[in-house]
Amino acid sequence: MKRVFSYAASVDTTEHSPKEGYAYTKYAIRTNRRNAVLLTVPSMFAIANASRREVFGETYNHMRIDAEGTVSATRLLESSTTTHKSQPMPTVLNYLTPLISEEMLIDGRIISPFFQRNRRYYRYKAQSFTQGTALVNFTPRQSSTQLVSGWAQVDELTGRIIEFALDGEYDMVRFHLSTTMDEEEGRTLLPKECTLNARFLFLGNDITAEYTTIYGLPDCGIDSLAERDDTTLLARVRPIPLTEHEVYLCQQSYNDNILNDSTSKTHESIFSRQLLTNVGETLMGRIGGDIGRDKRGTFNIGPILNPLQFSYSNRRGLTYLLDVQAQYNFTANQKMQARIKAGYAFKQKQFYFNIPITYYFSNRHNGYVQMEWASGRRIRNSSVLDAIKDKHNDAMNWDSLNLTYFRDHSLKAYVHYDPTPRWGLEVGVMGHRRTAIQDTGFEEVGMPTTYISVAPMVELTYRPIGYAGPILTANYERSINGFMGANIDYERIEFDAQYIHRLSALNSLQMRLGTGFYTHRSTGRYFLDYRNFRENNIPNGWNDNWSGSFELLNSNWYNASQYYVRGNVTYETPQLALYWLPYIGRLLEKERVYVSALSVSHLTPYLEWGYGVQTRALSIGVFASQKKWKFTDIAVRFSLELFNRW
C-alpha cells in the first residue's frame, strides 16, 4: 500500500500527461417503478414524463483538466431517445471521471481509498493475484455514504493501479463502478474505460442505469459549432459498437417519431402536447443551455415550482427561493455574468431579491465592473423615532404609529482590480433609499418618509499568501448630504478577515474576525447599517448556510450600535461525534461545530454555540446563545440539502 500511495508522486504530470482529450459515453436508463414524486427531482422530468420505460443516449465530449486537477467536459455531440434530447441523471456522470491521485475520488463526494491521508478511514487486505500483480481489497472502518468498498489490481513493483472496482451509495444513488486505467506513459493516473451501474431509489421510484465511457480518443476534427444531434458524426466517432438491444432502442425511438408525424393527429394537438412537456419541464426541473450560435454563453435556471425550492424557519415561515444565472464569454479574458437571487417569506410577506451584473474586463487580474441591485430588506432605526419625539413632545401614542421599520432599496456600482494575487482594490458608489413601511405616522408628525444616502466607497484587499490563503479587507464609506439627492450623511470604517483552512479535502477550519464603527452620522436621522455585519435574507455561508453568521441574534441588534466586534469559527469534518451510531451514522456526510462571539453597545459579550450535521436529505443544527454570560435562547435550524448536487 505504501507503493500505491506514493505512485502518483512518481508520475511526471508536467510534460507527458495530457491536459485535454476526447471521450465517448453511452448510457441506458430503465424505469422499474415511478410515481408523481419523480417530477420533483431535478433533471428527472424527462424520465418521469417519458412514454417508454427505457431510454438510450450517446455523447461525445472534449475533456479538459486544469492546473488544480478539476475535470471539465464540453459536449460536442449527443443523441438521446428522451424528449428534446435531454440527458437525465446528469449527476451520475461525475462517477465516470474518478481521480485516483486526489484525496476525493469523485467530484468531492467519495473519500478515495488510494490516497495516503485517507487510510484512517479504510481497512486493507492485499494478496498475490497474478505474476507481478497483487489484489488489494478495501472496506470502510465505519459505514458511511462517503466511503466505498471494493478491490484494485496493483502492479507489485511500482504500485500502479491497473484496474479497480468499487461499490457505494451517495445522494440517493447506489452504484458499482469498474475502471480500467490507461497504460500509456503520462496517462497512468487517468482512466481508459469506465463502466457504471447505478440505481436510484426515492419514495417508491426505482430507476436503474448503465453507463460506459471510453477515454483517450483521437481528435476527429469535430468542433463546438457542429450540430450536436448529428447521428452520422456520432457513428463515425463511436469507439465500440452498439449492442442489439441498444440498436433496438434507437430504432424504437425513430419509429415513434415517424409514427407521430404520419398519424392523423392535428398540428394543434401535437403542439399542445409539446407545449405541456416544455412547461412541465420548465416549472419542475432545472433549465440550462447555451447562448449564441458559437455557444460562448450559458444559462441556468433553478426549478420554478419545485417543492424542493421551499424552506421553512420559525421566524420567516415558509420561504420560496429562485436562482437564475447566465454567462457570456467574449474572449478568454473577458466575460459578462448576471444572476438573480430572489426569495419570498410568506409569514413576513416580504419579497427579497439581489441582482448583480458583472463585466469581467481582465480575468487574469480579477478585474471587473459590477452593478448590484437589492431590495426587500427591512431595517429598524429607533433614532428617527427618538428625533421625532424630541421635536414633538406631546401626549401621542408613539407605538401605534409604527415609525421604526423601513424598506431598504440599494444600488451599488464599483470597479474591482487585483494588480497582484496579494493585493486588490475596489472603488465605487453605494446608494440606499429607505422608505418608511407605515408612512401615515411620519406625515402626522411632519417628518419625511424617505431617507437617501449616497456614499463613495473604497475597499483595499490584502492576501498574505495569494488567493489560496486568508483574505484581509479594509472598507471605507462616506455619504455626503446633498450629493446626488442624499439627505443623510455618515462616515463608516470596517475591517474584516476571513480564512478557510483546509485540513484535508473534507476537514476544514472556517474563521472570521471583523470590526466596524461610525466616525460620523447625521443628527437625528441616521441608519446604522454595516456591510459585513447584517442579517442575510438569502442565506449563504462558507460551506453551509450557517457558517460565519449569528443564527439566534435578534435582527434589531444589527442596527443598534455605533460599533461592533465579531468573531466566527466553524470546524467541519466527516466524522466527529455521531458517526459511530448504527443506522444514523452512515447517513451523516458532515458534522460541524459553530462558535460565534459579538460585542456591541449594551450587549457584551454575546455568544453562540452550535452543532450541526449534514445528510443527503437535510442539514440540522442546534444553537444556543448567551447574553452577558447567561444562556437565553436555544433553537433548532433546518436546511434542505435534497438533490442540491443534482
N, C-alpha and C positions, 0 to 999 in steps of 0.2 A: 504493500500500500504506500510506502514511502516513495517508491518509484512512480506510482500512479500520481501521487500528489505533486511530485516535482517535475513531471514530464513536461507540463505546459511551459515552464520556465526555460526548458532546453530547446524549444522550438523558436526559430527565427521568424518572427511575425512582421519584421520591418521590410524585408526585401522580397521574400518568396510568397508570403501569404497574400492572397488576392483581397482587394478591398471591395470588389464588386463582381457580379456574375449573374447567371440566369438559372431559373428553377421552374419546373413544371409540377403542377399539383392536380390530382383528380380526386373526386370525392363522391360518395353515395350516401344519402341520408334517408332513413326509413322511419316512418311514424307508426309505432306499435299501438299507442293509445294517445288520445288528445281530447282536450275539452276547452271551454272558453277561456280558462285561465292562461292558456298558451298565448293568447292575444296580447297579454300584458308584458310578455318577455321581449325586451328589445332584440331586434334582428330576427325574431321568430315568426313574424306575421306571415311571411311567405309560406312557411310550413303549416301554420295554423289555418291558412286560407286556401291551401293547395287542394285541387280536386283529386289528385292521386296521392297514394301513401308513400311513394318513393320518388326521390329526385336525384339527378345526377348533374355534375358540373366539372369543368376543367378551367384552369388558369395558367397563364404563362407570365412570369414576373421577372423584373430586373431587380436584383438584390444588391444591397449596399451595406457595408459595415463601417461605422465611423470610428474616430480615434478612441472613443470610450467603449467600443465593443458593442454598441447598440445596432441591431439589425433592422433595416427598413426595406420595404418592398414597394415597387411601382408596378401596378397592374398594366400589362401591355395587351394581353388577350384574355378573354374569358367567355365561357359558354355555360349556360345553365338551363335546366328544364323548369326552373321556377319562374314565377311571374316577373316580368321586367328584367330577367336575367340576374336577379338579385342573389347574393350569396348569404345563405342562412348560417347561423352559428359562427360568426367570424372570430369569436374569442378563442375557439379551439385551434385556430391557425397558429397561435403563438406556441403551441406544443410541438409544432413541426420545425422549430428553429432552436433546438437545445444547444446551449453553450457550455460544454463540459469544463472549460478552463475558468469559468466565472463562479462566484460564490452562489449566485442564484441561477439555477439551471434553465428555467423557463420564464422569461419576461418578469422577473421579480416575484415569482409565485412559488416556486419549488426550491427548497434548500438542497443544493447539489451534494450528492454523496461522494463526488470526486474532487471536492475542494478541501484542503487540509484543515482549515479552520472549522469546518463543519463536522469533523469526525466525532465531536462530542455528542452529536445527535444520532449517530448510527452505530450499529454493530456490524463487523465484517468477518467473513469467513472465506479463506482462499484455499484452493486445491488445484493440483495439476490437472490439465484438461487434455491438450494435445501436445506434441513435441514443441517446446518453446513457448507455449501459452499456458495461462492459468485462468481458472474460473473464480471470480470473486462474487460472492453473494452478500447483499447488504439488506438490513432491516432496521426500522426506526427503534430507538431506545424507548420512546414514548409515542403512542399513537397520536398522529396529528395530520390535518389536511395539507400541511405544507411539507410533509415528509413522504417519501416513496420507498417501496421495497422492490428488489429486482436482482439482476445479475449483470456482470460485464465480463467479456472475454478480453484478456490483457496479455500483451507481449511481456514475457517474464524478464527479458533482458533490459528493456527500456522503460516499461511501464505504460507504453502507448495502449490506449483503448481501441480495440479492433471493432467491437460491436457491443451493444448493451440493450437491455430491455427493462422496463420498469412499470410498476402499477401504482396508481394513486387515485385520489378523489379530491377535487378542488372546485369550489364555486358551482356546486350542483352537477358537476361532470365527473363521472368515473371514467378512467382512461387507462389504456395499455399502449405504451409507446415502444416500438422496436426501431433501433437506429443502427445503421452500418456506417462507420466512419471512413473518410477518404484516406487513401494511401499515398497520394502524391506529395512530394516534398512541399512543405509550407502550407498544406491543406489538412494535415492530420488532426487538427483540432476542430475541423468543420465536418458536418455530416455529409454523406454521399447519398443516402437514401433513408427516408423515414416512413414508417407505417404507423398510423394511429387508429385505434379502435376506441370510440367514445360512446358513453351512454348518459343521456340527460334525463333525470328523474325529478319531477316537481309537481306536487299536488295532483297526482293522477295522470300526469303526462309522462310518456315513455318514448324517447327518441333515441335511436342508435345511428351511429355514423362511422364511416371508414374513410380515411384519408391516406393518400400515398403521394410523397413528394420526392422528386429526383433533382439533385443539385449538380452544379458544375457543368451545365450545358453550354455549348458554344454559342457565340453571338450569331443569330440568324438574320441580322440586318433589320429587325423589326423595331421601330421607334415608337414613341408615345403618341404619334399622330395617326397610327394605324387604327382601323376600325376594330374595336375591342371584340366584337362578336363575329369576326371573320373565321368561319369554321375551316376554310381551306388553309389558312395560315396555321391554325391550331393543329391540323392534321400533319402539317409539314414539320412542326417543332416537337410533336409528341414523341418522347423517347421510348415509351413502352406501348404495346398495342392494347386496345380496349378488350375487355372480356366480352363473351357473348351476351351476358346479362347487361353490361353497360351499353353495348350497341343496341340492345332491345329497348332500354330506357330512352335512348336518344331518338330511336325510330318512333317510339310511342309518343313522345312529345311532338315530333314532326307531324305525325298523323293527326294529333289533336288540333294543331294549328291549321292544317289543311281542312279538317272537318268543320272547324269554326268558320272558316272563310267560305265554305261551299254550302252550308246549311241555309235554310230559308229564313233564319232569324233576321230581323231588320237591323239596319245600322244603328238605330236608336237603342235597341236592347243591348247590342254589343258595347256601344258607347257607355250606356248606363252601368253595365257590369264592370267595365274598366274604370269608370269614374268611382264606383263604390270601392273597388280594390285600392285605388290610389288614395282616396280619402281615408279609408281604414288604416292603410299603412302609414299615412302621414300623422294621424292622430295617436296611434298606439305604439309606433316604433320610432327609432332614431332615423333621421334622414341625413344622408351625406352624399356628396358628389363633387364633380369637377366644375370649374368655371372657365369658360373660354375654349375655343377650338384647339388651342395648343396646350390645354389642361394645366395652365400655370396656377390656377386658383382652386381652392377647395372651400366647401362649406359643410357645416354640421349643425343639425337642429335636434335638440332633445325631444323626447316624446311629449306631445301636447296635452293629451287627455289620459295619459297612462297613470293608473293609480299609484305607481311607484314614484311618481314625481311629487307626491304629497308627503308632508311630515307633520309631526304634532309636538307641541310643548304646552305646558300648563299656562304660561303667560300669553303666548301668541295664539294658542289654539291650533286649528288646522291651517297649515300653510302650504301654498302651491308654489312650485319653483319652475322656472323655464330658463334654458340656456341656449343661446344661438351664437355660433362662431363662424367667421368667414376670413379667408386669407387669399391674397393675390400676390404672386411673386413677379415683379417687373424684371429684375435681374438677380444674379446670385448675391448681390449686395443690397438690394432694395426690395421692399415689400410693403403691402398695406394689410392691416389687420383691423377687424371690427368685431365687437362682441356685445351681446345684450344679456344681462343677468337680471331677471325680474322675479318677483315673488308677491304673493297676496296673503295677508294674515286675516282670516275670516273673523276671528274673535275681536281683533283690534280694528277691523275694517280699514286696513292700511295696504296700499299698493306701493311696493318698492321697486326701483329699477336703477341700474347702473350701466351706462353705455360708454365704453371707451373706444375711440377710433384712433389708431396709431399708424403713422407712416414712418417706416424704418429707412433712413437715407444712408445708413452705414451699419450693416450687420456686424462687420469686423470690430467696430468700436462701440457697439450697442448704442448707436446714435439714432434718435427718433424724435418725432414731434407727436404729441398726444393731446387730444381734446376729450375730456371726460365729463359727461353729464349725469347727475344723480339726483334722485328725488324720492320722497316718501318718508324720509327720516324725520322723526319728531324730536324736538329739543325743548327742554324745560329751562326757563330763565326767571327766577324769582326776583332778580334785580330790577326788571322792568316793573313788576308789581310793587316793589318797595318804593321805586321812584314815583309811581302814581299815588301811592299812599301819602308820601311826603308832600306832594303837590296839592292833593285834595284831602285834607284832614277833616273828614266829616263822618257822620254815622252812616256808613254804607256797608252793605253786605258784600264784602270783597270775595268771599269764597264762591258765591253764586255767579260771579262774573267770569270765572274760569280764564284768568288772564295769564296763566303760566306756561301754556304749551303753544309751540309754533311749528308749522311745517317748514322744512328746510329744503330748498332747491339750490343746488350748487352746480357751478360750471368751472372747470379747471382746464387751463391751456398752458402747456410748458414744453420746453425742449430739454432733452437729456443727451449727454455725450460722455463717453469714457475715453479720455485721451490715452490711458494705460489701463491694464487689468486691475491696478490698485486704486485708481482714482476715478471718480465720476462727478459730474456737475450737472445740476438741474436748475433752470431758470424759467419762471413763468408768472402767471397771474391766477389767483384763486378768488372766485366770487361766490357770495352767498346771498340768497334772497329768502328771508324768514318772514312768514306770514302767519298772523295770529289765527288759531283754529276757531276761536269764538271772537269775532270782531265787534259784536254788539257792545260788550263791556268797555272796549277801548273807546268806542265812539261816545259812550255815555260820559266818560271822564276826560274826553278831549285829547287822547293820545293817538299817535299813528299806529296803524295795524301792520305795517310792513317796515322791516329793518334790513338795510342793504349794506354789505361790506364788500369792498374790492381791495385785495391785498396782493401787491407784488411779492414774490417769494423766491427764495434761493435755497438750494439744498446741496450740501457737499457730502460725498460718499467716499469712505476710505476702506479698502480691503487689504489688510496687512499681508496676506499671502495669496492674493488673487481671488478669482471667482469662487474657488472651492472652499474658502475659509470664512471667517467671521466678517460681518458687514457692520460698519460704524457710520452713522449719518448724523449730520447737524442741519437743522431746518430753521429758517427764519422767515417770518411773515410780518408785514406791516400794512394795515389798512389805513387809508388816508381819507378823512372826512371831506366829502365833496368830489373826490376822484371817481370819475365815471358813474356819478349818481349815488355814491356811498353816503349814508347818513350816520354811520358809526365808525369809530376808529379804534384800533388796538395795535399792540406790538407783542409778538409771541416768539419764543425760542424753545426748541425741543432738541433733545439728544436721544439717540436710540442705538442699541447694539443687539444684533441677532446672530446666532450661530447654531447650526445643526451639526453636531459632532458625530460622524458615522463610526460607531464602534465596530460594526460589521454591516452586512447588507440589510439585516433586519433589526439590528440593535442600534439605537441612537439616543443621544442626549440633546434635547432641544432647549436652548436657553435664550432668554430675552431680558434685557435690562434697559430702562429708559427713564427720562425725566423731562418735564416741561414746565414752563412758567410764563406768566404775563408780566411784562415790564411796564405796560401802559394799557389803559382801557377807557372807553368813553364814560363820562359821568352820567349815571342814571339809565343808560341804555346800552348795556354790553352783554355779550354772549361768551361764555367760557366754553370754547369748542376746540378740542385738541385734535391733531392729525393722527397721533399714534396712541391715543387713549380715548376710545369711543366704543359705543355699542355697535356690534356687527349685525345688521338686519339680515344680510345674506351671509350666513356663516362660512368662514374659511380659515382654517388653522394652518399649521405646517403640514403634518402628516394626517391630521384629522380635524374635525370641526371645533375641537375644544382646546387644543394646544395654543398657548400664547394669549389666552383670554381669561376673563373673570366670568364664571358661569352664574354665580349667585348674587353678584353685586347689583344693587338697585340702580336702574338706569339714571336716576337723578344725580348720583354721585359723579357721573362723568362731566357734569357741567356745573359743579358746585364749589370748586376750589381754584384759587389762583395758581396753584402749583400741583404737581403730582410726582411721585417717585414709585416706579413699579418694577417688579421682577417676576419672571415666569420660568419654570423649569418643568420639563416633561421627560421622563425616562420611558423608552419604548423597547419591548423585547418580545420575541415569540413565546418564551417560556419563563414565567416568573413565579406565580403563586398557585394558580388553579389548574395548570396543565396536567397535573398528575391525577385529577379527578376522573373516575370512569365515566364514559359516555359524554360528559360535558367537556373534559379536557381536550379531546381530539377535535372538537369543533372550534376551539379558540385559535385564531390566527395571530393576534397580537394582544399583549397586556400592557397597560400604561399606568404610570403613577404621575400625578399632577401636584405641583406645589406653586402657589402664587402668593405674592405679598404686595401690599399697596399702602402708600402714605399720602393722604390728602387732608385738607383742613377739616378738623373735628372728627376725623376717622383715622387714627394712627395708633397701632397698626391694624390693617385689615388683612386677614389670611384666609386662603382657600386650600383645602386638601381634597384630592380626588383619586379615585382608582377606576379604571375602565378596561373593558375587554372588547375586542372586535371579532365578530364571527362573519361567516359568509352572508348571513341574513341581516344583521344589525349590529350596531355598537351600543353598549350600555355603560354609563358612567354614574358613579355615586360621588357626590360632592358635599363637603361640609365647610362652613365658614365660621371665622372667629372675628368678632369686632372688639377691639381693645382687650384681647386675650380671653374673651368669653365666647363660647360656642353659641351661635344664634340660629343658624339655618342648616338644613340638610335636604338634599333633593336628588332625585334620580333623573338622568337625561337619556333620551333615546335618539339615535340617528340611523336612518335606513341605509344599509350597505348592499342590499339585494340587487344583483345584476349591475352594480356600478362599473364593473370592468367589462361588461358586455357591449 
